[in-house]
Structures are given as C-alpha cells and as structure tokens.
Amino acid sequence: MSEPVEERAKDALRDVHRAATRHRDRGLHRTALEISHMARELGHDPGPIEDWRPCPVCGAEPGASCIQVPGHDMVGGAHPERTRE
C-alpha cells in the first residue's frame, strides 16, 4: 500500500529543503516555503517548516540546529523567533 498523497508531498518538500541545504541554495528554500504556504492556504498541512528557515537569533542556517544565545530562550531546541512567519 502506498503512502497517502499528503505524506508524499511532505516528503518531497523535505527533499527539496535537504537539496537546498546541501547546495546552499536559498532560492530552493524560498520555493519550498512558497509551496508550503500555498498548501496551507488550500487547507493542507505542509508539515513543520521552521527547521528550514534561517534563525534570526543565532544565525543558524536552514537545516541547521539553533545554538544557545545568552538572553534568548529556546523551545524544543529552537528559538521561538524562528517559527514565526
């Protein structure tokens, strides 16, 4: 039995983000984020996208983990500012 379409779409978006990270291509990240936003507007769950954004607090690149910065809390291993649109 094959995966549901929504799961396959999430996997495909993660693959694009991984490729963008591997090639350090911000354009691919932006494209995948735009697809995620469109999916959300259509009522679909694109999955978590915060890991694929640069962090405005610690400067972590898309796909990299946040690092602790004095005076900034982390939630679930990431700065909350990274998850805000």
LONUZA-800514 format. One line per 4 residues: number of its first residue (from 1); for each residue x, y, z of N, C-alpha, C. Coordinates in steps of 0.05 Angstrom, whole numbers. Layout:
NUM) X Y Z X Y Z X Y Z | ... $
//
This chain:
1) 17 -24 0 0 0 0 18 25 0 | 12 44 -17 29 68 -19 21 89 3 | 40 107 7 35 128 27 13 147 17 | -2 159 36 -22 179 28 -8 203 14 $
5) -23 215 -4 -12 237 -20 0 259 -3 | -14 266 19 -4 288 36 23 281 48 | 28 256 56 54 248 67 75 248 45 | 68 240 21 87 241 -1 94 270 -8 $
9) 75 288 -6 81 316 -11 100 327 10 | 95 321 36 113 330 57 141 319 53 | 143 294 45 169 282 40 184 296 17 | 169 303 -4 180 317 -27 190 344 -19 $
13) 175 359 -2 184 385 7 209 383 24 | 211 362 41 235 358 57 259 352 39 | 254 337 18 275 331 -1 286 356 -15 | 268 374 -22 276 399 -34 293 416 -14 $
17) 283 417 11 298 432 31 326 419 36 | 327 392 37 353 379 40 372 386 17 | 361 386 -7 378 393 -30 387 422 -28 | 369 439 -20 376 467 -17 398 471 4 $
21) 396 456 26 417 457 47 443 447 36 | 442 424 22 466 412 12 481 430 -8 | 465 444 -25 476 462 -45 477 491 -37 | 469 496 -12 468 524 -1 454 543 -20 $
25) 430 534 -28 414 549 -48 389 560 -34 | 391 586 -27 368 599 -14 344 601 -31 | 347 602 -58 325 602 -76 308 577 -74 | 321 554 -71 306 529 -68 290 530 -42 $
29) 302 540 -20 288 542 5 264 560 2 | 267 583 -11 244 601 -15 222 588 -31 | 230 573 -52 210 559 -68 194 539 -52 | 209 523 -36 195 503 -19 177 516 1 $
33) 186 539 13 170 553 32 144 564 19 | 147 574 -6 124 584 -20 104 561 -25 | 114 538 -33 96 515 -36 82 508 -10 | 97 509 12 85 503 38 63 523 45 $
37) 68 549 39 47 569 45 23 564 28 | 27 558 2 4 552 -15 -12 528 -6 | 2 507 3 -11 483 13 -28 490 37 | -17 506 55 -32 514 79 -57 530 72 $
41) -54 548 52 -77 564 43 -99 547 31 | -91 524 20 -110 506 8 -122 486 29 | -113 489 54 -123 473 75 -108 447 81 | -83 445 70 -67 422 74 -45 428 95 $
45) -36 408 109 -14 411 128 12 405 114 | 29 426 109 54 421 96 76 410 114 | 70 406 139 90 396 158 106 419 169 | 124 413 188 139 435 200 159 447 180 $
49) 160 473 180 179 487 162 199 504 177 | 197 506 203 215 524 217 244 515 216 | 249 489 214 277 479 212 290 488 186 | 274 496 167 285 503 141 287 533 137 $
53) 283 548 159 287 577 158 313 584 172 | 325 606 164 348 615 179 338 626 206 | 354 624 227 346 634 253 355 663 256 | 336 681 262 343 709 265 358 714 291 $
57) 358 695 310 371 699 336 400 691 335 | 405 666 327 432 655 329 446 653 301 | 431 658 280 442 657 253 445 629 242 | 432 609 255 433 581 244 421 581 216 $
61) 436 569 198 427 567 170 403 547 168 | 388 549 146 366 529 142 377 501 144 | 363 484 159 371 456 162 390 451 185 | 401 473 197 420 470 219 405 476 245 $
65) 415 464 267 402 468 293 410 495 305 | 392 506 321 398 531 335 419 526 357 | 433 547 364 452 545 386 443 564 407 | 449 558 432 441 576 454 455 603 453 $
69) 439 623 458 449 651 458 440 663 485 | 459 675 500 451 687 525 428 707 522 | 409 704 540 385 722 540 363 714 521 | 366 691 508 345 681 490 338 653 497 $
73) 312 649 502 302 622 509 300 605 483 | 301 579 487 297 560 466 274 542 473 | 257 535 454 235 517 458 238 494 438 | 240 470 449 243 447 432 268 447 415 $
77) 289 460 426 315 461 412 317 483 391 | 297 501 390 298 523 371 289 549 384 | 298 571 373 288 597 383 260 601 373 | 242 610 390 214 615 381 212 634 357 $
81) 231 653 355 231 672 333 234 658 306 | 246 635 306 250 621 281 224 610 270 | 205 605 287 179 593 279 159 614 270 | 164 639 276 145 660 269 147 667 239 $
85) 124 671 227 125 679 199 125 709 196 $
//
